[in-house]
Amino acid sequence: MSLTFVSNPVAACPVGAETLVSCTLKKGRKALQTCLQGHEVSYAFGAKGATPDLQLSRHVSEVDLQPWPGIGRSIWEEFTVENQGVLYLVHYGFERRGEEVQSPLYGGVTVVQNGKTLAQLDCDVGSVTSAGYPLPLFAAKEAVGQTYAHESQSWH
């Protein structure tokens, strides 16, 4: 199954890059943008229309991806970008029945440090843009030699 979703784009990724998950948050006051360009994942968060408060770029091998386990009515994926001990867990998903999408995309970012949640921000309804399921990040990780072990839910 391969699904692509586009709603109201927050901002375009650079030319040649693919949007992973992007959205507005806090009633449009903030924006989250994540992109994949070659073997690099970028993460940007900040006030909408302004220079991001935080911009990160990581090689795909440094980004953890938790793919949908294949069960349940909700299809979701989550990936993690780390910065100096702070984890930014970006997720998106949708409800389905059979092969049809039953709800708008949802998403958000959770900020975690030392196992403690510092912030949980949900995307504004209708603002989520995603490359769709599965995210191209899975194939990018495989392209650099990583394999996903479903039993341990980890990359090697």
Residue, then its C-alpha position, 0 to 999 in steps of 0.5 A: m500500500s502506498l498513499t500520498f497525502v497533501s492538505n494545506p502545505v506549511a512551506a515547501c521543502p527545498v527543491g529536490a527534497e520530499t516532505l516527510v511530515s509538515c503542519t501548522l500548530k497552535k492555531g497556525r502560529k507555529a509550523l513544523q517542517t520535515c524533509l528528506q533530501g538524498h540521505e539527509v533529514s531536515y527538521a524545522f520548527g518555529a513561528k509560521g513565516a519566520t526563521p525557524d527557532l530550531q533547524l536540524s539536519r541529520h543523516v538518515s542513519e541517525v534518525d530512528l523510524q518506527p514504522w506502522p506494525g501492520i495491525g489496527r485501524s490506525i496507520w501511523e509512523e513516527f521518526t525521531v531526530e535527536n539534538q544534544g540529548v533532546l528527542y523530537l518525535v514526529h508522527y503522523g497517521f490516519e484512521r482507515r477501514g479497508e483500503e479507504v482513509q476514514s479520517p483526515l491526517y493527524g500528526g504532531v511532535t513530542v519533545v522528550q529529554n531524559g525520558k520526560t516529556l517536555a512538550q506534546l504539540d498536535c498539528d492543527v486539523g487539516s494542516v498535515t502534509s505528508a509523503g504518505y504511507p510508507l514514508p520515503l524515510f524507510a527506503a532511504k534507511e535501507a538504501v544506506g544499508q540499514t535493515y528493520a527487524h520487526e521482532s525487536q522493532s529496531w534498525h540494524 
